[in-house]
């Protein structure tokens, strides 16, 4: 397996749809919206096995102080091969001069994974979210 990691946004709506659906993320049901969101993200790192998109992580940043990491996902066939870890390390390298690199795991079971890469829970913080009341979890 010869993986290529790139920051070049060369993926298609179909590429991201396939990857997101492979891990059961409902956002994959909206490939046009998902593609647009990724294209407007500050950074999107991808992992490719030939022409197949097998991993992706995105960041939103303010240009100098804060980067927020989101969407760390790897196709199930490729999980356990260090791809997510490589994406995280590449993001940490890219944003090494920023004051903060934040992330918010959507499931607490993933916290220990991120701790392996130096992330720590905020001592008195908690994740918060405001969801559009007209969009249900089933439609996202």
DSSP file (Angstrom, degrees, kcal/mol; ACC not computed):
  #  RESIDUE AA STRUCTURE BP1 BP2  ACC     N-H-->O    O-->H-N    N-H-->O    O-->H-N    TCO  KAPPA ALPHA  PHI   PSI    X-CA   Y-CA   Z-CA
    1    1 A X              0   0    0      0, 0.0     2,-0.7     0, 0.0    48,-0.0   0.000 360.0 360.0 360.0 120.0    0.0    0.0    0.0
    2    2 A X        -     0   0    0      2,-0.0    48,-0.6     0, 0.0     2,-0.2  -0.831 360.0-166.6-114.1  90.0    1.5    3.3   -1.2
    3    3 A X  E     -A   49   0A   0     -2,-0.7     2,-0.5    46,-0.1    46,-0.2  -0.524   8.3-153.4 -82.2 143.3   -0.5    6.1    0.4
    4    4 A X  E     -A   48   0A   0     44,-2.4    44,-2.6    -2,-0.2     2,-0.4  -0.971   5.3-159.9-114.4 128.2   -0.3    9.7   -0.8
    5    5 A X  E     +A   47   0A   0     -2,-0.5     2,-0.3    42,-0.2    42,-0.2  -0.909  21.6 167.0-106.3 133.7   -1.2   12.4    1.7
    6    6 A X  E     -A   46   0A   0     40,-2.2    40,-2.7    -2,-0.4     4,-0.0  -0.989  43.7-152.2-147.8 154.2   -2.0   15.8    0.2
    7    7 A X        +     0   0    0     -2,-0.3    37,-0.4    38,-0.2     2,-0.3   0.426  67.9 114.1 -98.5  -5.0   -3.5   19.2    1.1
    8    8 A X  S    S-     0   0    0      1,-0.1     2,-1.9    38,-0.1     3,-0.2  -0.517  70.6-133.7 -69.9 129.5   -4.6   19.6   -2.5
    9    9 A X        +     0   0    0     -2,-0.3    -1,-0.1     1,-0.2    36,-0.1  -0.500  56.7 137.7 -85.9  71.3   -8.4   19.6   -2.8
   10   10 A X        +     0   0    0     -2,-1.9    -1,-0.2     2,-0.0     2,-0.1   0.316  33.1 113.4 -99.8   7.2   -8.6   17.2   -5.7
   11   11 A X        -     0   0    0     -3,-0.2     2,-0.2     1,-0.1    -2,-0.0  -0.371  56.6-138.0 -78.4 158.4  -11.5   15.2   -4.4
   12   12 A X     >  -     0   0    0     -2,-0.1     4,-2.1     1,-0.1     5,-0.3  -0.659  29.3-103.8-107.3 166.8  -14.9   15.0   -6.1
   13   13 A X  H  > S+     0   0    0     -2,-0.2     4,-2.2     1,-0.2     5,-0.1   0.873 124.9  52.5 -56.8 -35.6  -18.4   15.1   -4.5
   14   14 A X  H  > S+     0   0    0      2,-0.2     4,-2.5     1,-0.2    -1,-0.2   0.882 105.5  54.2 -68.9 -37.9  -18.5   11.4   -5.2
   15   15 A X  H  > S+     0   0    0      2,-0.2     4,-2.0     1,-0.2    -2,-0.2   0.948 113.5  40.7 -59.3 -49.7  -15.2   10.7   -3.5
   16   16 A X  H  X S+     0   0    0     -4,-2.1     4,-2.9     1,-0.2     5,-0.3   0.879 112.8  55.1 -70.8 -35.9  -16.3   12.4   -0.2
   17   17 A X  H  X S+     0   0    0     -4,-2.2     4,-2.6    -5,-0.3     5,-0.2   0.951 109.4  46.9 -59.7 -48.2  -19.7   10.9   -0.4
   18   18 A X  H  X S+     0   0    0     -4,-2.5     4,-1.7     1,-0.2    -2,-0.2   0.916 114.8  46.5 -60.0 -44.4  -18.3    7.4   -0.6
   19   19 A X  H  X S+     0   0    0     -4,-2.0     4,-0.9    -5,-0.2    -2,-0.2   0.940 114.3  45.9 -65.0 -47.7  -15.8    8.0    2.2
   20   20 A X  H ><>S+     0   0    0     -4,-2.9     5,-2.5     1,-0.2     3,-0.6   0.892 114.3  47.9 -66.0 -39.6  -18.4    9.6    4.6
   21   21 A X  H ><5S+     0   0    0     -4,-2.6     3,-1.3    -5,-0.3    -1,-0.2   0.823 101.5  65.8 -69.1 -29.7  -21.0    6.9    3.9
   22   22 A X  H 3<5S+     0   0    0     -4,-1.7    -1,-0.2     1,-0.3    -2,-0.2   0.796 107.8  40.4 -63.0 -27.2  -18.4    4.2    4.5
   23   23 A X  T <<5S-     0   0    0     -4,-0.9    -1,-0.3    -3,-0.6    -2,-0.2   0.311 120.9-107.8-103.2   7.2  -18.1    5.2    8.1
   24   24 A X  T < 5 +     0   0    0     -3,-1.3     2,-0.6     1,-0.2    -3,-0.2   0.680  62.7 155.3  81.5  18.1  -21.9    5.8    8.5
   25   25 A X    > < -     0   0    0     -5,-2.5     3,-1.9    -6,-0.2    -1,-0.2  -0.705  39.1-146.7 -84.3 123.6  -21.8    9.6    8.6
   26   26 A X  G >  S+     0   0    0     -2,-0.6     3,-2.5     1,-0.3     4,-0.2   0.737  91.2  76.1 -61.9 -24.8  -25.2   11.0    7.5
   27   27 A X  G >  S+     0   0    0      1,-0.3     3,-1.7     2,-0.2     7,-0.3   0.737  80.2  73.3 -60.9 -20.1  -23.5   14.0    6.0
   28   28 A X  G <  S+     0   0    0     -3,-1.9     3,-0.4     1,-0.3    -1,-0.3   0.673  82.2  69.2 -65.8 -16.7  -22.5   11.7    3.1
   29   29 A X  G <  S+     0   0    0     -3,-2.5    -1,-0.3     1,-0.2     2,-0.2   0.525  97.6  54.1 -78.1  -3.6  -26.1   11.8    2.0
   30   30 A X    <>  +     0   0    0     -3,-1.7     4,-2.9    -4,-0.2     5,-0.3  -0.558  65.4 163.7-125.9  65.2  -25.6   15.4    1.0
   31   31 A X  H  > S+     0   0    0     -3,-0.4     4,-2.6     1,-0.2     5,-0.2   0.822  73.5  51.8 -60.4 -34.4  -22.6   15.2   -1.3
   32   32 A X  H  > S+     0   0    0      2,-0.2     4,-2.1     1,-0.2    -1,-0.2   0.940 115.1  41.1 -67.7 -46.1  -23.1   18.7   -2.8
   33   33 A X  H  > S+     0   0    0      2,-0.2     4,-2.4     1,-0.2    -2,-0.2   0.906 116.8  49.5 -67.1 -42.1  -23.3   20.4    0.5
   34   34 A X  H  X S+     0   0    0     -4,-2.9     4,-2.4    -7,-0.3     5,-0.2   0.928 110.9  49.5 -62.9 -46.3  -20.5   18.3    2.0
   35   35 A X  H  X S+     0   0    0     -4,-2.6     4,-2.6    -5,-0.3    -1,-0.2   0.922 111.3  49.4 -59.1 -45.5  -18.2   19.1   -1.0
   36   36 A X  H  X S+     0   0    0     -4,-2.1     4,-1.6     1,-0.2    -1,-0.2   0.914 109.7  51.6 -60.9 -44.0  -18.9   22.8   -0.7
   37   37 A X  H  < S+     0   0    0     -4,-2.4     4,-0.3     1,-0.2    -1,-0.2   0.913 112.5  45.8 -60.4 -43.2  -18.2   22.7    3.0
   38   38 A X  H >< S+     0   0    0     -4,-2.4     3,-1.2     1,-0.2    -2,-0.2   0.901 109.7  53.5 -67.8 -40.5  -14.8   21.0    2.4
   39   39 A X  H 3< S+     0   0    0     -4,-2.6    -1,-0.2     1,-0.3    -2,-0.2   0.793 111.6  46.9 -65.3 -26.8  -13.9   23.3   -0.4
   40   40 A X  T 3< S+     0   0    0     -4,-1.6    -1,-0.3    -5,-0.2    -2,-0.2   0.418  90.3 108.2 -94.6   1.0  -14.5   26.3    1.8
   41   41 A X  S <  S-     0   0    0     -3,-1.2    19,-0.2    -4,-0.3     3,-0.1  -0.448  77.3-123.1 -75.1 152.0  -12.5   24.8    4.7
   42   42 A X  S    S+     0   0    0     17,-0.8     2,-0.4     1,-0.2    18,-0.2   0.930  92.4   6.1 -59.9 -47.6   -9.2   26.4    5.6
   43   43 A X  E     - B   0  59A   0     16,-2.0    16,-2.6     2,-0.0     2,-0.4  -1.000  58.3-175.1-140.8 137.4   -7.3   23.1    5.2
   44   44 A X  E     - B   0  58A   0    -37,-0.4     2,-0.5    -2,-0.4    14,-0.2  -0.954  10.1-166.2-131.7 115.4   -8.4   19.6    4.0
   45   45 A X  E     - B   0  57A   0     12,-3.1    12,-2.3    -2,-0.4     2,-0.3  -0.855  12.5-172.6 -98.4 134.5   -5.8   16.8    4.3
   46   46 A X  E     -AB   6  56A   0    -40,-2.7   -40,-2.2    -2,-0.5     2,-0.4  -0.917  19.0-145.8-128.2 154.7   -6.6   13.7    2.4
   47   47 A X  E     -AB   5  55A   0      8,-2.5     7,-2.9    -2,-0.3     8,-1.4  -0.980  20.9-167.5-118.6 131.6   -5.1   10.2    2.1
   48   48 A X  E     -AB   4  53A   0    -44,-2.6   -44,-2.4    -2,-0.4     2,-0.6  -0.951  22.2-163.0-124.4 137.3   -5.2    8.4   -1.2
   49   49 A X  E >  S-AB   3  52A   0      3,-2.5     3,-1.6    -2,-0.4     2,-0.4  -0.903  79.6 -55.1-111.7  95.6   -4.6    4.8   -2.2
   50   50 A X  T 3  S-     0   0    0     -2,-0.6   -46,-0.1   -48,-0.6     0, 0.0  -0.596 122.3 -18.8  66.8-122.7   -4.2    5.3   -6.0
   51   51 A X  T 3  S+     0   0    0     -2,-0.4     2,-0.5    -3,-0.1    -1,-0.3   0.287 117.1 102.3 -96.1   9.0   -7.4    7.1   -7.1
   52   52 A X  E <   -B   49   0A   0     -3,-1.6    -3,-2.5     2,-0.0     2,-0.6  -0.839  68.5-137.4-101.8 124.3   -9.3    6.1   -4.0
   53   53 A X  E     +B   48   0A   0     -2,-0.5    -5,-0.2    -5,-0.2     3,-0.1  -0.680  33.5 163.6 -75.6 117.8   -9.9    8.6   -1.2
   54   54 A X  E     +     0   0A   0     -7,-2.9    21,-2.7    -2,-0.6     2,-0.3   0.539  57.2  21.3-117.1 -11.1   -9.3    6.6    2.0
   55   55 A X  E     +BC  47  74A   0     -8,-1.4    -8,-2.5    19,-0.2     2,-0.3  -0.992  56.9 179.1-157.4 153.2   -8.9    9.3    4.7
   56   56 A X  E     +BC  46  73A   0     17,-2.4    17,-2.6    -2,-0.3     2,-0.3  -0.983   6.9 175.4-157.7 141.3   -9.7   12.9    5.4
   57   57 A X  E     -B   45   0A   0    -12,-2.3   -12,-3.1    -2,-0.3     2,-0.3  -0.977  14.1-163.2-144.9 136.9   -9.3   15.5    8.1
   58   58 A X  E     -BC  44  70A   0     12,-2.9    12,-3.1    -2,-0.3     2,-0.3  -0.835   2.2-160.5-120.9 160.8  -10.3   19.2    7.8
   59   59 A X  E     -BC  43  69A   0    -16,-2.6   -16,-2.0    -2,-0.3   -17,-0.8  -0.989   8.3-157.4-136.8 146.5   -9.4   22.3    9.8
   60   60 A X  E     + C   0  68A   0      8,-2.2     8,-3.5    -2,-0.3     2,-0.3  -0.988  26.9 176.5-116.4 131.1  -11.0   25.7   10.2
   61   61 A X  E     - C   0  67A   0     -2,-0.4     6,-0.2     6,-0.2    40,-0.0  -0.908  39.1-136.0-137.5 165.1   -8.6   28.4   11.3
   62   62 A X        -     0   0    0      4,-2.1     5,-0.1    -2,-0.3    -1,-0.0   0.313  59.6-100.3-101.8   7.0   -8.5   32.2   11.9
   63   63 A X  S    S+     0   0    0      3,-0.3     4,-0.1     1,-0.1    -2,-0.0   0.410 100.1   7.9  94.7  -2.8   -5.2   32.8   10.2
   64   64 A X  S    S+     0   0    0      2,-0.3    35,-0.4    31,-0.0    -1,-0.1   0.423 123.3  36.3-174.6 -27.3   -2.8   32.9   13.2
   65   65 A X  S    S+     0   0    0      1,-0.3    35,-2.4    33,-0.2    34,-0.5   0.799 107.0  32.2-113.5 -40.1   -4.1   32.0   16.6
   66   66 A X  E     - d   0 100A   0     33,-0.2    -4,-2.1    32,-0.1     2,-0.4  -0.976  48.0-177.7-132.8 132.0   -6.6   29.2   16.5
   67   67 A X  E     -Cd  61 101A   0     33,-1.8    35,-3.0    -2,-0.4     2,-0.6  -0.992  13.7-155.6-122.8 135.8   -7.2   26.1   14.3
   68   68 A X  E     -Cd  60 102A   0     -8,-3.5    -8,-2.2    -2,-0.4     2,-0.3  -0.950  10.5-148.4-114.0 116.6  -10.1   23.9   14.9
   69   69 A X  E     +Cd  59 103A   0     33,-3.4    35,-0.7    -2,-0.6     2,-0.3  -0.649  26.6 160.9 -87.7 140.7   -9.7   20.3   13.7
   70   70 A X  E     +C   58   0A   0    -12,-3.1   -12,-2.9    -2,-0.3    35,-0.1  -0.972  42.1  36.1-152.4 159.2  -12.7   18.4   12.5
   71   71 A X  E     +     0   0A   0     -2,-0.3     2,-0.9   -14,-0.2    -1,-0.2   0.966  52.7 174.3  60.7  61.7  -13.7   15.4   10.4
   72   72 A X  E     +     0   0A   0    -15,-0.2     2,-0.4    -3,-0.1   -15,-0.2  -0.867  22.2 151.5 -93.9 105.5  -11.0   12.8   11.1
   73   73 A X  E     -C   56   0A   0    -17,-2.6   -17,-2.4    -2,-0.9     2,-0.4  -0.994  28.5-169.9-141.8 148.1  -12.2    9.8    9.2
   74   74 A X  E     -C   55   0A   0     -2,-0.4   -19,-0.2   -19,-0.2     5,-0.1  -0.998  37.2-102.6-135.6 135.6  -10.7    6.7    7.5
   75   75 A X    >>  -     0   0    0    -21,-2.7     3,-2.2    -2,-0.4     4,-0.6  -0.300  36.2-119.1 -54.9 136.9  -12.4    4.2    5.3
   76   76 A X  G >4 S+     0   0    0      1,-0.3     3,-0.9     2,-0.2    -1,-0.1   0.814 112.5  59.9 -52.5 -35.3  -13.1    1.0    7.4
   77   77 A X  G 34 S+     0   0    0      1,-0.2    -1,-0.3     3,-0.0    -2,-0.1   0.761 112.4  39.9 -63.2 -24.0  -11.0   -1.1    5.0
   78   78 A X  G X4 S+     0   0    0     -3,-2.2     3,-0.9   -24,-0.2     5,-0.4   0.384  86.7 120.3-108.5   1.1   -8.0    1.1    5.9
   79   79 A X  T <<  +     0   0    0     -3,-0.9    -4,-0.0    -4,-0.6    -3,-0.0  -0.333  68.1  33.7 -67.9 150.2   -8.5    1.6    9.6
   80   80 A X  T 3  S+     0   0    0      1,-0.0    -1,-0.2    -2,-0.0    -4,-0.0   0.577  89.4 101.0  83.1  10.7   -5.8    0.5   12.0
   81   81 A X  S <  S-     0   0    0     -3,-0.9    -2,-0.1     0, 0.0    -1,-0.0   0.240 100.1-101.6-110.7  10.7   -3.0    1.3    9.5
   82   82 A X  S  > S+     0   0    0      3,-0.0     4,-2.0     4,-0.0     5,-0.1   0.575  83.7 126.8  84.8   9.9   -2.0    4.7   11.1
   83   83 A X  H  > S+     0   0    0     -5,-0.4     4,-2.4     2,-0.2     5,-0.2   0.940  73.3  46.7 -68.3 -47.7   -3.8    6.9    8.6
   84   84 A X  H  > S+     0   0    0      1,-0.2     4,-2.4     2,-0.2    -1,-0.2   0.913 112.6  51.5 -60.9 -42.3   -5.7    9.0   11.1
   85   85 A X  H  > S+     0   0    0      1,-0.2     4,-2.5     2,-0.2    -1,-0.2   0.891 109.0  50.0 -61.5 -40.1   -2.6    9.4   13.2
   86   86 A X  H  X S+     0   0    0     -4,-2.0     4,-2.4     2,-0.2    -1,-0.2   0.903 109.6  51.4 -65.3 -41.3   -0.6   10.6   10.2
   87   87 A X  H  X S+     0   0    0     -4,-2.4     4,-2.1     2,-0.2    -2,-0.2   0.913 111.2  48.3 -61.0 -42.5   -3.4   13.1    9.3
   88   88 A X  H  X S+     0   0    0     -4,-2.4     4,-2.8     2,-0.2    -2,-0.2   0.931 111.2  49.3 -63.9 -45.8   -3.3   14.5   12.9
   89   89 A X  H  X S+     0   0    0     -4,-2.5     4,-2.2     1,-0.2    -1,-0.2   0.891 110.5  50.8 -62.9 -38.9    0.5   14.8   12.8
   90   90 A X  H  X S+     0   0    0     -4,-2.4     4,-2.4     2,-0.2    -1,-0.2   0.894 111.4  48.2 -64.7 -39.3    0.4   16.6    9.5
   91   91 A X  H  X S+     0   0    0     -4,-2.1     4,-2.4     2,-0.2    -2,-0.2   0.917 110.1  51.5 -66.3 -42.5   -2.2   19.0   10.9
   92   92 A X  H  < S+     0   0    0     -4,-2.8    -2,-0.2     1,-0.2    -1,-0.2   0.898 111.5  48.2 -60.8 -39.4   -0.1   19.6   14.0
   93   93 A X  H >< S+     0   0    0     -4,-2.2     3,-1.2    -5,-0.2    -2,-0.2   0.928 110.8  50.0 -65.6 -45.6    2.9   20.4   11.9
   94   94 A X  H 3< S+     0   0    0     -4,-2.4     3,-0.3     1,-0.3    -2,-0.2   0.890 120.5  35.7 -59.9 -40.1    0.9   22.8    9.6
   95   95 A X  T >< S+     0   0    0     -4,-2.4     3,-1.7     1,-0.2    -1,-0.3   0.075  79.0 120.8-103.8  23.1   -0.5   24.7   12.7
   96   96 A X  T <  S+     0   0    0     -3,-1.2    -1,-0.2     1,-0.3    -2,-0.1   0.734  74.5  51.8 -62.3 -23.5    2.6   24.4   14.9
   97   97 A X  T 3  S+     0   0    0     -3,-0.3    -1,-0.3    -4,-0.2     2,-0.1   0.464  88.5 101.1 -93.6  -1.2    2.9   28.2   15.2
   98   98 A X  S <  S-     0   0    0     -3,-1.7   -33,-0.2     1,-0.1   -32,-0.1  -0.471  77.1-127.3 -78.6 154.9   -0.7   28.8   16.2
   99   99 A X  S    S+     0   0    0    -34,-0.5     2,-0.4   -35,-0.4   -33,-0.2   0.893  89.3  17.6 -67.6 -39.9   -1.5   29.4   19.9
  100  100 A X  E     -d   66   0A   0    -35,-2.4   -33,-1.8     2,-0.0     2,-0.5  -0.989  51.0-166.1-138.4 142.3   -4.1   26.7   20.0
  101  101 A X  E     -d   67   0A   0     -2,-0.4     2,-0.3   -35,-0.2   -33,-0.2  -0.965  28.9-174.0-120.9 110.9   -5.2   23.6   18.0
  102  102 A X  E     +d   68   0A   0    -35,-3.0   -33,-3.4    -2,-0.5     2,-0.3  -0.708  11.5 175.0-105.2 154.4   -8.6   22.6   19.2
  103  103 A X  E     -d   69   0A   0     -2,-0.3     2,-0.4   -35,-0.2   -33,-0.1  -0.979  19.0-151.4-150.9 157.9  -10.8   19.7   18.4
  104  104 A X        -     0   0    0    -35,-0.7     2,-0.1    -2,-0.3    -2,-0.0  -0.825  14.8-148.3-133.0  93.6  -14.1   18.4   19.7
  105  105 A X        -     0   0    0     -2,-0.4    22,-0.1     1,-0.2     6,-0.1  -0.405   8.2-146.0 -60.3 133.0  -14.5   14.6   19.4
  106  106 A X  S    S+     0   0    0      1,-0.1     2,-0.4    -2,-0.1    -1,-0.2   0.671  86.1  45.8 -76.9 -15.4  -18.2   13.9   18.8
  107  107 A X  S >  S-     0   0    0      1,-0.1     3,-2.0     0, 0.0     4,-0.2  -0.996  76.2-140.4-129.2 132.5  -18.0   10.7   20.9
  108  108 A X  G >  S+     0   0    0     -2,-0.4     3,-1.6     1,-0.3     4,-0.4   0.753  98.3  72.4 -63.0 -23.0  -16.2   10.4   24.2
  109  109 A X  G 3  S+     0   0    0      1,-0.3     4,-0.3     2,-0.1    -1,-0.3   0.715  92.9  57.4 -64.1 -17.9  -14.8    7.0   23.2
  110  110 A X  G <> S+     0   0    0     -3,-2.0     4,-1.7     1,-0.2     3,-0.3   0.523  80.4  89.0 -89.7  -6.0  -12.5    8.8   20.8
  111  111 A X  H <> S+     0   0    0     -3,-1.6     4,-2.0    -4,-0.2    -1,-0.2   0.912  84.5  52.7 -59.3 -45.1  -10.8   11.0   23.5
  112  112 A X  H  > S+     0   0    0     -4,-0.4     4,-1.1    -3,-0.3    -1,-0.2   0.843 105.0  57.1 -63.1 -32.2   -8.1    8.5   24.4
  113  113 A X  H >4 S+     0   0    0     -3,-0.3     3,-0.7    -4,-0.3     4,-0.3   0.950 109.9  43.2 -61.3 -48.8   -7.2    8.3   20.7
  114  114 A X  H ><>S+     0   0    0     -4,-1.7     5,-1.6     1,-0.2     3,-1.5   0.811 104.5  64.4 -69.5 -29.5   -6.5   12.0   20.5
  115  115 A X  H ><5S+     0   0    0     -4,-2.0     3,-1.8     1,-0.3    -1,-0.2   0.827  91.6  65.6 -62.2 -29.9   -4.7   12.0   23.8
  116  116 A X  T <<5S+     0   0    0     -4,-1.1    -1,-0.3    -3,-0.7    -2,-0.2   0.722 101.5  50.2 -62.7 -19.6   -2.1    9.8   22.2
  117  117 A X  T < 5S-     0   0    0     -3,-1.5    -1,-0.3    -4,-0.3    -2,-0.2   0.141 130.0 -91.5-107.6  17.5   -1.3   12.8   20.0
  118  118 A X  T < 5S+     0   0    0     -3,-1.8    -3,-0.2     1,-0.3     2,-0.2   0.378  79.6 137.3  95.6  -4.1   -0.9   15.3   22.8
  119  119 A X      < -     0   0    0     -5,-1.6     2,-0.3    -8,-0.1    -1,-0.3  -0.522  31.8-167.4 -77.2 145.0   -4.4   16.6   23.0
  120  120 A X        -     0   0    0     -2,-0.2     2,-0.1    -6,-0.0     3,-0.0  -0.958  25.7-105.4-131.7 149.2   -5.8   17.1   26.5
  121  121 A X        -     0   0    0     -2,-0.3     2,-0.3     1,-0.1     5,-0.0  -0.466  42.4-107.7 -67.2 142.4   -9.3   17.8   27.9
  122  122 A X    >   -     0   0    0     -2,-0.1     3,-1.0     1,-0.1    -1,-0.1  -0.571  27.6-129.4 -69.5 135.3   -9.8   21.4   29.1
  123  123 A X  T 3  S+     0   0    0     -2,-0.3    -1,-0.1     1,-0.3    -2,-0.1   0.828 100.9  15.1 -61.3 -33.0   -9.9   21.2   32.9
  124  124 A X  T 3  S+     0   0    0      2,-0.0    -1,-0.3    -3,-0.0     2,-0.2   0.036 107.7 104.9-129.5  27.4  -13.1   23.2   33.2
  125  125 A X    <   -     0   0    0     -3,-1.0     2,-0.3     0, 0.0    -4,-0.0  -0.572  42.2-170.6-107.0 169.9  -14.5   23.1   29.6
  126  126 A X        -     0   0    0     -2,-0.2     2,-0.1    -5,-0.0    -3,-0.0  -0.962  31.4-104.0-157.4 142.2  -17.2   21.2   27.9
  127  127 A X        -     0   0    0     -2,-0.3     2,-0.3   -22,-0.1   -23,-0.0  -0.422  40.0-171.9 -67.8 140.7  -18.2   20.8   24.3
  128  128 A X        -     0   0    0     -2,-0.1     2,-0.3     2,-0.0    -1,-0.0  -0.960   6.7-178.7-134.5 152.8  -21.2   22.9   23.3
  129  129 A X        -     0   0    0     -2,-0.3     2,-0.5     2,-0.0    -2,-0.0  -0.996  18.3-154.5-151.8 145.0  -23.3   22.9   20.2
  130  130 A X        -     0   0    0     -2,-0.3     2,-0.4     2,-0.0    -2,-0.0  -0.989  20.5-164.1-119.8 120.6  -26.3   24.8   18.8
  131  131 A X        -     0   0    0     -2,-0.5     2,-0.2     1,-0.0    -2,-0.0  -0.858  30.3-104.3-108.5 139.6  -28.2   22.9   16.1
  132  132 A X    >   -     0   0    0     -2,-0.4     3,-1.8     1,-0.2    -1,-0.0  -0.420  28.0-142.6 -56.6 122.9  -30.8   24.4   13.7
  133  133 A X  T 3  S+     0   0    0      1,-0.3    -1,-0.2    -2,-0.2    -2,-0.0   0.651  97.7  60.4 -68.8 -12.2  -34.1   23.3   15.2
  134  134 A X  T 3  S+     0   0    0      1,-0.1     2,-0.5     2,-0.1    -1,-0.3   0.465  96.8  67.4 -92.8  -1.5  -35.5   22.8   11.7
  135  135 A X  S <  S-     0   0    0     -3,-1.8     2,-0.1     5,-0.0    -1,-0.1  -0.975  74.3-152.9-120.7 119.7  -32.9   20.1   10.8
  136  136 A X    >>  -     0   0    0     -2,-0.5     3,-1.3     1,-0.1     4,-0.7  -0.416  30.7-106.8 -85.6 165.0  -33.1   16.8   12.7
  137  137 A X  G >4 S+     0   0    0      1,-0.3     3,-0.5     2,-0.2  -111,-0.1   0.809 118.9  61.7 -59.1 -30.1  -30.2   14.5   13.4
  138  138 A X  G 34 S+     0   0    0      1,-0.2    -1,-0.3     2,-0.1    -3,-0.0   0.757 104.0  47.8 -69.8 -23.1  -31.5   12.2   10.8
  139  139 A X  G <4        0   0    0     -3,-1.3    -1,-0.2     1,-0.2    -2,-0.2   0.594 360.0 360.0 -95.4 -10.0  -31.2   14.8    8.0
  140  140 A X    <<        0   0    0     -4,-0.7    -1,-0.2    -3,-0.5  -110,-0.1   0.486 360.0 360.0 -78.4 360.0  -27.6   15.9    8.8
